[in-house]
């Protein structure tokens, strides 16, 4: 006897996920906190683009603010485009293009539906930067390349809420490679197929 069951692709559960993340870095044998907000825009049932904003600890005296690289490009792109604006419409067009630069994603994820409402994804975020906060003057307020790669398991409820657990490797220039793990709670916007499994 077989039970009716459907396993949907990830985009069947959501079009946009917003998550609050609570986690920890393991840096030089010390656990330090991570707090952040992650956004995930689903392109189709297997692929999504990622945006991560996090405050991450490295030690009692060091940490970093992780942001997508595209946010740091808004100012230079807007400045470059507006310097040759001769009319007000040129100026506002240049400003709009500069602001759209912020929409360039930090990374991508590939999703695999492992069971009803469960989604396993592998992700890579090559376009991140970390703004280091340190009591070391040589590192304080320095922008450092910051990339991540890892896996995440998500569960989607029928009400649009979701819970995830993830683990990843972090590369922060001048600080090396170190692991982290976390849990997140969020909401899936534009959800579909969240009823019973035999629908």
Residue frames as a rotation matrix with the C-alpha (Angstrom) as fourth column:
UNK 1
0.582 0.813 0.000 0.00
0.813 -0.582 0.000 0.00
0.000 0.000 -1.000 0.00
UNK 2
-0.570 -0.778 0.265 1.43
0.780 -0.613 -0.124 3.39
0.259 0.136 0.956 -0.94
UNK 3
0.135 0.549 -0.825 0.50
0.719 -0.627 -0.300 6.72
-0.682 -0.553 -0.479 0.54
UNK 4
0.626 0.091 0.775 -0.14
0.678 -0.553 -0.483 9.71
0.385 0.828 -0.408 -1.74
UNK 5
0.332 -0.610 -0.719 2.74
0.557 -0.489 0.672 12.13
-0.761 -0.624 0.177 -1.46
UNK 6
0.815 -0.168 0.554 4.14
0.411 -0.507 -0.758 15.09
0.408 0.845 -0.344 -3.31
UNK 7
0.098 -0.817 -0.568 7.62
0.759 -0.307 0.574 16.53
-0.643 -0.487 0.591 -3.03
UNK 8
0.924 0.330 0.194 7.65
0.380 -0.725 -0.574 20.06
-0.048 0.604 -0.795 -4.34
UNK 9
-0.043 -0.917 0.397 10.55
0.779 -0.280 -0.561 22.13
0.626 0.285 0.726 -5.58
UNK 10
-0.561 -0.276 -0.780 11.69
0.791 -0.456 -0.407 24.90
-0.243 -0.846 0.474 -3.26
UNK 11
-0.987 0.161 0.019 10.05
-0.148 -0.943 0.299 27.69
0.066 0.292 0.954 -5.24
UNK 12
-0.253 0.941 -0.224 6.71
0.284 0.294 0.913 25.95
0.925 0.168 -0.341 -4.76
UNK 13
0.090 0.229 -0.969 7.01
0.989 0.092 0.114 26.81
0.115 -0.969 -0.219 -1.08
UNK 14
0.358 -0.075 -0.931 8.25
0.444 -0.863 0.240 30.36
-0.822 -0.499 -0.275 -1.47
UNK 15
0.720 -0.201 0.664 9.21
0.559 -0.398 -0.727 33.16
0.411 0.895 -0.175 -3.82
UNK 16
-0.005 -0.710 0.704 11.09
-0.278 -0.676 -0.683 35.20
0.961 -0.199 -0.193 -1.21
UNK 17
0.496 0.061 -0.866 12.40
0.740 0.492 0.458 34.08
0.454 -0.868 0.199 2.18
UNK 18
0.125 -0.489 0.863 13.40
-0.462 -0.799 -0.386 36.52
0.878 -0.351 -0.326 4.91
UNK 19
0.530 -0.038 -0.847 15.17
0.555 0.771 0.312 34.99
0.642 -0.635 0.430 7.92
UNK 20
0.589 -0.433 0.682 16.53
-0.754 -0.598 0.271 36.20
0.291 -0.674 -0.679 11.24
UNK 21
0.437 -0.556 -0.708 19.71
0.138 0.819 -0.557 34.23
0.889 0.145 0.434 11.95
UNK 22
0.638 -0.364 0.678 21.30
-0.767 -0.224 0.602 33.35
-0.067 -0.904 -0.422 15.27
UNK 23
0.844 -0.387 -0.372 24.54
0.180 0.857 -0.482 31.42
0.506 0.340 0.793 15.11
UNK 24
0.738 -0.675 0.017 28.13
-0.185 -0.178 0.967 31.09
-0.649 -0.716 -0.256 16.15
UNK 25
0.597 -0.704 -0.385 31.57
-0.518 0.028 -0.855 31.30
0.612 0.710 -0.348 14.57
UNK 26
0.863 -0.505 -0.015 34.35
0.345 0.569 0.746 28.98
-0.368 -0.649 0.666 15.69
UNK 27
0.709 -0.636 0.305 37.43
-0.087 -0.508 -0.857 31.16
0.700 0.581 -0.415 15.34
UNK 28
-0.302 -0.943 0.139 40.76
-0.429 0.004 -0.903 30.19
0.851 -0.333 -0.406 16.94
UNK 29
-0.598 0.105 -0.794 39.04
0.501 0.823 -0.268 27.62
0.625 -0.559 -0.545 19.21
UNK 30
-0.870 0.347 -0.351 36.62
0.118 -0.543 -0.831 30.26
-0.479 -0.764 0.432 20.50
UNK 31
-0.269 0.869 0.415 32.86
0.954 0.181 0.240 30.39
0.133 0.460 -0.878 19.91
UNK 32
-0.881 0.007 -0.474 31.58
0.091 -0.979 -0.184 33.87
-0.465 -0.205 0.861 19.10
UNK 33
-0.051 0.995 0.088 28.05
0.373 0.101 -0.922 35.05
-0.926 -0.014 -0.376 18.25
UNK 34
-0.975 -0.037 0.221 26.54
0.222 -0.309 0.925 35.76
0.034 0.950 0.309 14.84
UNK 35
-0.140 0.957 -0.256 23.31
0.435 -0.172 -0.884 37.72
-0.889 -0.235 -0.392 14.40
UNK 36
-0.918 -0.303 -0.254 21.86
-0.083 -0.481 0.873 38.61
-0.387 0.823 0.416 11.04
UNK 37
0.267 0.952 -0.150 19.14
-0.326 -0.057 -0.944 38.96
-0.907 0.301 0.295 8.44
UNK 38
-0.809 -0.516 0.281 19.20
0.039 0.431 0.901 36.82
-0.586 0.740 -0.329 5.31
UNK 39
0.223 0.856 -0.466 17.13
-0.642 -0.231 -0.731 37.22
-0.733 0.462 0.498 2.16
UNK 40
-0.739 -0.392 0.547 16.65
0.098 0.742 0.664 34.59
-0.666 0.544 -0.510 -0.52
UNK 41
0.047 0.713 -0.700 14.91
-0.793 -0.399 -0.460 35.28
-0.607 0.577 0.547 -3.84
UNK 42
-0.207 -0.065 0.976 13.85
0.176 0.979 0.102 32.09
-0.963 0.193 -0.191 -5.65
UNK 43
-0.563 -0.115 -0.819 14.31
-0.720 -0.418 0.554 32.10
-0.406 0.901 0.152 -9.41
UNK 44
0.028 0.587 -0.809 12.89
-0.689 0.598 0.410 28.62
0.725 0.546 0.421 -10.06
UNK 45
0.882 0.470 -0.041 12.39
-0.298 0.622 0.724 25.34
0.365 -0.626 0.689 -8.20
UNK 46
0.649 -0.679 -0.342 16.13
0.731 0.681 0.035 24.73
0.209 -0.273 0.939 -7.83
UNK 47
-0.368 -0.893 0.261 17.96
0.807 -0.446 -0.387 28.08
0.462 0.068 0.884 -7.88
UNK 48
0.814 0.543 -0.207 17.87
0.576 -0.711 0.403 31.17
0.071 -0.448 -0.891 -5.70
UNK 49
-0.061 -0.807 0.588 19.98
0.315 -0.574 -0.755 34.28
0.947 0.139 0.289 -5.20
UNK 50
0.335 0.063 -0.940 21.15
0.914 0.219 0.340 35.32
0.227 -0.974 0.016 -1.74
UNK 51
0.107 -0.277 0.955 21.60
-0.148 -0.954 -0.260 38.49
0.983 -0.113 -0.143 0.32
UNK 52
0.332 -0.079 -0.940 23.20
0.835 0.487 0.255 38.35
0.438 -0.870 0.228 3.80
UNK 53
0.127 -0.252 0.960 23.55
-0.341 -0.919 -0.196 41.08
0.931 -0.303 -0.202 6.43
UNK 54
0.672 0.075 -0.736 25.25
0.513 0.670 0.537 39.94
0.534 -0.738 0.412 9.62
UNK 55
0.418 -0.603 0.680 27.12
-0.827 -0.562 0.011 41.09
0.376 -0.567 -0.733 12.70
UNK 56
0.754 -0.220 -0.618 29.76
0.179 0.975 -0.129 38.45
0.632 -0.014 0.775 13.44
UNK 57
0.778 -0.510 0.366 32.14
-0.563 -0.309 0.766 38.00
-0.277 -0.803 -0.528 16.33
UNK 58
0.435 -0.728 -0.530 35.74
-0.190 0.501 -0.844 36.81
0.880 0.468 0.080 16.07
UNK 59
-0.454 -0.531 -0.715 36.88
0.678 0.315 -0.664 37.32
0.578 -0.787 0.217 19.68
UNK 60
0.191 0.492 -0.850 36.09
0.925 -0.379 -0.011 39.50
-0.327 -0.784 -0.527 22.69
UNK 61
-0.060 -0.357 -0.932 37.85
0.148 -0.927 0.345 42.38
-0.987 -0.117 0.108 20.93
UNK 62
-0.856 -0.266 -0.444 37.21
-0.387 -0.241 0.890 41.74
-0.344 0.933 0.104 17.23
UNK 63
-0.048 0.837 0.545 34.27
0.432 0.509 -0.744 41.25
-0.900 0.200 -0.386 14.94
UNK 64
-0.968 -0.242 -0.064 32.99
0.050 -0.438 0.898 42.24
-0.245 0.866 0.436 11.54
UNK 65
0.020 0.961 -0.277 29.90
-0.360 -0.252 -0.898 43.47
-0.933 0.118 0.341 9.77
UNK 66
-0.746 -0.254 0.616 29.13
0.380 0.597 0.707 41.24
-0.548 0.761 -0.348 6.77
UNK 67
0.211 0.783 -0.585 27.36
-0.300 -0.518 -0.801 42.85
-0.930 0.345 0.126 3.80
UNK 68
0.591 0.011 0.807 26.96
0.707 0.475 -0.524 42.08
-0.388 0.880 0.273 0.10
UNK 69
-0.478 -0.878 -0.004 29.70
0.709 -0.389 0.588 43.66
-0.518 0.278 0.809 -2.00
UNK 70
-0.260 0.438 0.860 27.06
0.827 -0.359 0.432 45.36
0.498 0.824 -0.269 -4.15
UNK 71
0.746 0.550 -0.375 26.10
0.666 -0.615 0.422 47.73
0.001 -0.565 -0.825 -1.32
UNK 72
0.159 -0.786 -0.597 29.61
0.399 -0.502 0.767 49.14
-0.903 -0.361 0.234 -1.28
UNK 73
-0.650 -0.407 0.642 29.45
0.725 -0.078 0.685 49.67
-0.228 0.910 0.346 -5.05
UNK 74
0.389 0.907 0.163 26.36
0.918 -0.368 -0.146 51.92
-0.072 0.206 -0.976 -4.93
UNK 75
0.595 -0.182 -0.783 28.33
0.170 -0.924 0.344 55.08
-0.786 -0.338 -0.519 -4.07
UNK 76
-0.470 -0.864 -0.181 31.14
-0.030 -0.189 0.981 54.72
-0.882 0.466 0.063 -6.64
UNK 77
-0.557 0.320 0.766 28.76
0.819 0.366 0.443 53.65
-0.139 0.874 -0.466 -9.44
UNK 78
0.557 0.825 -0.093 26.35
0.811 -0.565 -0.152 56.51
-0.178 0.009 -0.984 -8.72
UNK 79
0.361 -0.511 -0.780 29.19
0.027 -0.830 0.557 59.03
-0.932 -0.222 -0.286 -8.49
UNK 80
-0.687 -0.671 0.279 30.73
0.250 0.143 0.958 57.86
-0.683 0.727 0.070 -11.76
UNK 81
-0.342 0.626 0.701 27.43
0.939 0.202 0.278 57.97
0.032 0.753 -0.657 -13.65
UNK 82
0.654 0.698 -0.292 26.28
0.720 -0.692 -0.044 61.35
-0.233 -0.182 -0.955 -12.30
UNK 83
-0.093 -0.757 -0.646 29.54
0.362 -0.630 0.687 63.20
-0.927 -0.170 0.333 -13.01
UNK 84
-0.968 -0.239 0.074 28.59
0.145 -0.296 0.944 63.45
-0.203 0.925 0.321 -16.70
UNK 85
-0.128 0.987 0.102 24.88
0.970 0.146 -0.195 64.14
-0.207 0.074 -0.976 -16.19
UNK 86
-0.935 -0.260 0.241 23.93
0.330 -0.888 0.319 67.27
0.131 0.378 0.916 -18.11
UNK 87
-0.325 0.891 0.317 20.17
-0.434 -0.438 0.788 67.25
0.841 0.119 0.529 -17.53
UNK 88
-0.273 0.312 0.910 17.97
-0.951 0.058 -0.305 66.49
-0.148 -0.948 0.281 -14.56
UNK 89
0.806 0.587 -0.078 16.69
-0.590 0.787 -0.178 63.33
-0.043 0.190 0.981 -16.28
UNK 90
0.271 -0.809 -0.522 20.30
-0.193 0.486 -0.853 62.18
0.943 0.332 -0.024 -16.86
UNK 91
-0.549 -0.503 0.668 20.98
-0.701 -0.159 -0.695 62.75
0.456 -0.850 -0.265 -13.18
UNK 92
0.100 0.676 0.730 17.94
-0.915 0.351 -0.200 60.78
-0.391 -0.648 0.654 -11.96
UNK 93
0.838 0.130 -0.530 18.63
-0.409 0.792 -0.454 58.01
0.361 0.597 0.717 -14.47
UNK 94
-0.119 -0.968 -0.220 22.20
-0.278 0.245 -0.929 57.73
0.953 -0.049 -0.299 -13.21
UNK 95
-0.491 0.016 0.871 20.97
-0.868 -0.091 -0.488 57.74
0.071 -0.996 0.058 -9.63
UNK 96
0.584 0.790 0.187 18.48
-0.787 0.608 -0.108 54.95
-0.199 -0.084 0.976 -10.40
UNK 97
0.611 -0.442 -0.657 21.17
-0.182 0.729 -0.660 52.79
0.771 0.522 0.365 -12.03
UNK 98
-0.462 -0.826 0.322 23.44
-0.487 -0.067 -0.871 53.38
0.741 -0.559 -0.371 -9.05
UNK 99
-0.212 0.473 0.855 20.72
-0.947 0.116 -0.299 52.34
-0.240 -0.874 0.423 -6.61
UNK 100
0.796 0.513 -0.321 19.91
-0.591 0.772 -0.234 49.25
0.127 0.376 0.918 -8.70
UNK 101
-0.085 -0.920 -0.383 23.51
-0.519 0.369 -0.771 48.18
0.851 0.134 -0.508 -8.15
UNK 102
-0.498 -0.073 0.864 22.46
-0.862 0.146 -0.485 47.25
-0.090 -0.987 -0.135 -4.60
UNK 103
0.549 0.811 0.203 20.24
-0.761 0.585 -0.279 44.50
-0.345 -0.001 0.939 -6.05
UNK 104
0.112 -0.586 -0.802 23.21
-0.631 0.582 -0.513 42.50
0.767 0.564 -0.305 -7.36
UNK 105
0.934 0.356 -0.022 23.12
-0.212 0.603 0.769 39.32
0.287 -0.714 0.638 -5.24
UNK 106
0.242 -0.850 0.468 25.91
-0.936 -0.077 0.344 38.12
-0.257 -0.521 -0.814 -3.01
UNK 107
-0.789 -0.534 0.304 25.56
-0.473 0.844 0.253 34.46
-0.391 0.055 -0.919 -3.88
UNK 108
-0.079 0.731 -0.678 23.49
-0.827 0.332 0.454 31.58
0.557 0.596 0.578 -5.22
UNK 109
-0.463 0.014 0.886 21.96
-0.624 0.705 -0.337 28.41
-0.629 -0.709 -0.317 -3.78
UNK 110
-0.542 0.324 -0.775 20.89
-0.527 0.587 0.614 25.13
0.654 0.742 -0.148 -5.34
UNK 111
-0.256 0.584 0.770 17.83
-0.914 0.114 -0.390 23.49
-0.316 -0.804 0.504 -3.71
UNK 112
-0.706 0.098 -0.701 16.88
-0.233 0.903 0.360 19.84
0.669 0.418 -0.615 -3.50
UNK 113
0.153 0.825 0.544 13.53
-0.924 -0.076 0.375 18.79
0.351 -0.560 0.750 -1.98
UNK 114
-0.817 -0.561 -0.135 14.36
-0.465 0.779 -0.421 15.93
0.341 -0.281 -0.897 0.42
UNK 115
-0.684 0.693 -0.229 10.83
0.728 0.629 -0.272 15.40
-0.044 -0.352 -0.935 1.78
UNK 116
0.197 0.849 0.490 7.49
0.734 -0.459 0.500 17.13
0.650 0.262 -0.714 1.95
UNK 117
0.946 0.213 0.243 8.14
0.079 -0.882 0.465 20.70
0.314 -0.420 -0.851 3.18
UNK 118
0.538 -0.836 -0.102 11.84
0.189 0.002 0.982 19.95
-0.821 -0.548 0.159 3.73
UNK 119
0.955 -0.281 0.090 14.42
0.003 -0.299 -0.954 21.58
0.295 0.912 -0.285 1.49
UNK 120
0.436 -0.893 -0.107 18.18
0.551 0.171 0.817 20.94
-0.712 -0.415 0.567 1.43
UNK 121
0.978 -0.107 0.177 20.33
0.081 -0.590 -0.804 23.57
0.191 0.800 -0.568 -0.26
UNK 122
0.097 -0.987 -0.129 23.99
0.935 0.046 0.351 24.07
-0.341 -0.155 0.927 -0.97
UNK 123
0.953 0.294 0.073 25.09
0.302 -0.911 -0.280 27.68
-0.016 0.289 -0.957 -1.25
UNK 124
-0.164 -0.986 -0.006 28.07
0.982 -0.164 0.090 29.82
-0.090 0.009 0.996 -2.13
UNK 125
0.900 0.393 -0.189 28.41
0.397 -0.918 -0.016 33.56
-0.180 -0.060 -0.982 -1.46
UNK 126
0.073 -0.969 0.236 31.50
0.997 0.070 -0.020 34.83
0.002 0.237 0.971 -3.32
UNK 127
-0.225 -0.118 0.967 30.52
0.464 -0.886 0.000 38.52
0.857 0.449 0.254 -3.38
UNK 128
0.802 0.486 -0.347 30.66
0.512 -0.263 0.817 39.49
0.306 -0.833 -0.460 0.28
UNK 129
-0.165 -0.831 0.532 32.70
0.031 -0.544 -0.839 41.98
0.986 -0.122 0.115 2.27
UNK 130
0.434 0.232 -0.870 33.43
0.855 0.197 0.479 42.24
0.282 -0.953 -0.113 5.96
UNK 131
0.309 -0.307 0.900 33.92
-0.241 -0.941 -0.238 45.57
0.920 -0.144 -0.365 7.72
UNK 132
-0.040 -0.444 -0.895 36.29
0.707 0.621 -0.339 44.64
0.707 -0.646 0.289 10.54
UNK 133
0.643 0.172 0.746 35.85
-0.422 -0.733 0.533 46.15
0.639 -0.658 -0.399 14.00
UNK 134
0.448 -0.612 -0.652 38.96
0.681 0.706 -0.195 45.61
0.579 -0.357 0.733 16.10
UNK 135
0.926 -0.246 -0.286 41.07
0.068 -0.635 0.769 47.07
-0.371 -0.732 -0.572 18.89
UNK 136
-0.086 -0.941 0.328 44.02
0.720 0.169 0.673 46.54
-0.688 0.294 0.663 16.52
UNK 137
0.190 0.189 -0.963 44.47
-0.255 -0.938 -0.235 49.87
-0.948 0.290 -0.130 14.64
UNK 138
-0.780 -0.549 -0.300 45.91
-0.435 0.131 0.891 48.05
-0.449 0.826 -0.341 11.62
UNK 139
-0.862 0.484 0.149 42.62
0.493 0.733 0.469 46.16
0.118 0.478 -0.870 11.12
UNK 140
-0.337 0.799 -0.499 39.96
0.529 -0.277 -0.802 48.47
-0.779 -0.534 -0.329 12.58
UNK 141
0.353 0.663 -0.660 37.47
-0.232 -0.621 -0.749 49.82
-0.907 0.417 -0.065 10.03
UNK 142
-0.675 -0.611 -0.413 39.10
-0.592 0.114 0.798 47.85
-0.440 0.783 -0.439 7.19
UNK 143
0.548 0.791 -0.270 37.06
-0.788 0.381 -0.483 46.24
-0.280 0.478 0.833 4.43
UNK 144
-0.616 -0.715 0.331 38.07
-0.575 0.695 0.431 42.62
-0.538 0.075 -0.840 3.90
UNK 145
-0.353 0.446 -0.823 36.93
-0.710 0.445 0.546 40.13
0.609 0.777 0.160 1.29
UNK 146
-0.615 0.252 0.747 34.46
-0.579 0.498 -0.645 37.74
-0.535 -0.830 -0.160 2.95
UNK 147
-0.284 0.484 -0.828 33.11
-0.750 0.426 0.507 34.65
0.598 0.765 0.242 1.15
UNK 148
-0.338 0.242 0.909 31.04
-0.710 0.568 -0.415 31.76
-0.618 -0.786 -0.020 2.50
UNK 149
-0.313 0.322 -0.894 29.94
-0.662 0.601 0.448 28.31
0.682 0.731 0.025 1.34
UNK 150
-0.840 0.022 0.542 27.80
-0.454 0.518 -0.725 25.74
-0.296 -0.855 -0.425 3.10
UNK 151
-0.684 0.670 -0.289 24.59
0.296 0.617 0.730 23.74
0.667 0.414 -0.620 3.38
UNK 152
-0.774 0.524 0.355 21.17
-0.622 -0.527 -0.579 24.53
-0.117 -0.669 0.734 4.84
UNK 153
-0.746 0.640 -0.185 18.15
0.577 0.759 0.301 22.42
0.333 0.117 -0.936 5.76
UNK 154
-0.848 0.502 0.169 14.83
-0.527 -0.832 -0.172 24.28
0.055 -0.235 0.970 5.82
UNK 155
-0.670 0.742 -0.029 11.33
0.736 0.659 -0.152 23.32
-0.094 -0.123 -0.988 6.94
UNK 156
-0.870 0.440 0.222 8.30
-0.299 -0.829 0.473 25.23
0.392 0.346 0.853 5.62
UNK 157
-0.722 0.690 0.055 5.06
0.251 0.335 -0.908 25.27
-0.645 -0.642 -0.415 7.62
UNK 158
-0.275 0.708 0.651 1.65
0.958 0.143 0.249 25.52
0.083 0.692 -0.717 6.02
UNK 159
0.665 0.556 -0.498 1.34
0.645 -0.764 0.008 29.07
-0.376 -0.327 -0.867 7.40
UNK 160
0.807 -0.396 0.438 4.40
0.137 -0.595 -0.792 30.43
0.574 0.699 -0.426 5.59
UNK 161
0.656 -0.629 0.417 6.75
-0.707 -0.320 0.630 30.32
-0.263 -0.708 -0.655 8.58
UNK 162
0.712 -0.489 -0.504 10.04
0.012 0.726 -0.687 28.53
0.702 0.483 0.523 8.07
UNK 163
0.744 -0.568 0.352 12.86
-0.452 -0.040 0.891 27.24
-0.492 -0.822 -0.286 10.24
UNK 164
0.759 -0.560 -0.331 16.38
-0.153 0.340 -0.928 26.45
0.633 0.755 0.173 9.04
UNK 165
0.704 -0.699 0.127 19.63
-0.027 0.152 0.988 25.03
-0.709 -0.699 0.088 10.32
UNK 166
0.909 -0.414 -0.042 22.88
-0.082 -0.079 -0.993 25.69
0.408 0.907 -0.106 8.46
UNK 167
0.514 -0.853 -0.087 26.60
0.308 0.089 0.947 25.17
-0.800 -0.514 0.309 8.61
UNK 168
0.958 -0.178 0.223 29.22
0.148 -0.360 -0.921 26.92
0.245 0.916 -0.319 6.51
UNK 169
0.046 -0.980 -0.195 32.86
0.961 -0.010 0.277 27.78
-0.273 -0.200 0.941 6.01
UNK 170
0.952 0.218 -0.216 33.84
0.188 -0.970 -0.153 31.45
-0.243 0.106 -0.964 6.09
UNK 171
-0.016 -0.955 0.296 36.80
0.990 -0.058 -0.132 33.06
0.143 0.291 0.946 4.37
UNK 172
0.966 0.200 -0.165 37.71
0.231 -0.954 0.191 36.46
-0.119 -0.223 -0.968 5.79
UNK 173
0.478 -0.834 0.276 40.85
0.345 -0.111 -0.932 37.97
0.808 0.541 0.234 4.30
UNK 174
-0.248 -0.756 0.606 43.68
-0.494 -0.439 -0.750 38.35
0.833 -0.486 -0.264 6.85
UNK 175
-0.074 0.277 0.958 41.74
-0.979 0.163 -0.123 36.16
-0.190 -0.947 0.259 9.30
UNK 176
-0.913 -0.407 0.033 41.68
-0.387 0.888 0.250 32.87
-0.131 0.216 -0.968 7.37
UNK 177
-0.287 0.789 -0.543 39.04
-0.374 0.429 0.822 30.18
0.882 0.439 0.172 7.02
UNK 178
-0.955 0.041 0.293 36.79
-0.270 0.288 -0.919 29.18
-0.122 -0.957 -0.264 9.92
UNK 179
-0.649 0.748 -0.139 33.49
0.530 0.575 0.623 27.30
0.546 0.330 -0.770 10.38
UNK 180
-0.824 0.503 0.263 30.17
-0.551 -0.597 -0.583 28.56
-0.136 -0.625 0.769 11.64
UNK 181
-0.702 0.693 -0.165 26.70
0.594 0.697 0.401 27.17
0.393 0.183 -0.901 12.27
UNK 182
-0.912 0.409 0.032 23.33
-0.367 -0.779 -0.508 28.66
-0.183 -0.475 0.861 13.00
UNK 183
-0.445 0.873 0.199 19.58
0.860 0.479 -0.177 28.43
-0.250 0.092 -0.964 13.12
UNK 184
-0.985 0.160 -0.059 17.10
-0.170 -0.944 0.281 30.83
-0.011 0.287 0.958 11.61
UNK 185
-0.249 0.967 0.059 13.42
0.720 0.226 -0.656 31.62
-0.648 -0.121 -0.752 11.71
UNK 186
-0.920 -0.115 -0.374 11.68
-0.135 -0.804 0.579 33.44
-0.367 0.584 0.724 8.94
UNK 187
0.146 0.989 -0.006 8.74
-0.110 0.011 -0.994 33.89
-0.983 0.146 0.110 6.64
UNK 188
-0.724 -0.287 0.627 8.20
0.524 0.361 0.771 32.61
-0.448 0.887 -0.111 3.10
UNK 189
-0.227 0.620 -0.751 6.50
-0.424 -0.757 -0.497 35.27
-0.877 0.205 0.435 0.96
UNK 190
-0.046 0.293 -0.955 4.47
-0.999 0.006 0.050 34.17
0.020 0.956 0.292 -2.05
UNK 191
-0.782 -0.306 0.543 4.09
-0.398 0.915 -0.058 30.64
-0.479 -0.262 -0.838 -0.74
UNK 192
0.102 0.776 -0.623 2.10
-0.947 0.268 0.179 28.04
0.306 0.571 0.762 -2.63
UNK 193
0.219 0.035 -0.975 1.36
-0.177 0.984 -0.004 24.32
0.960 0.173 0.222 -2.14
UNK 194
-0.744 -0.516 0.425 1.42
-0.476 -0.039 -0.879 24.63
0.470 -0.856 -0.217 1.63
UNK 195
0.282 0.913 0.295 -1.72
-0.934 0.191 0.302 22.57
0.219 -0.361 0.907 2.20
UNK 196
0.577 -0.013 0.817 -1.92
-0.401 0.866 0.297 18.84
-0.712 -0.499 0.494 2.75
UNK 197
-0.416 -0.909 0.021 0.66
-0.474 0.236 0.848 16.59
-0.776 0.343 -0.529 1.11
UNK 198
-0.487 0.246 0.838 -1.86
0.602 0.789 0.119 14.83
-0.633 0.563 -0.532 -1.12
UNK 199
0.454 0.638 -0.621 -3.03
-0.023 -0.689 -0.724 17.98
-0.890 0.343 -0.299 -2.90
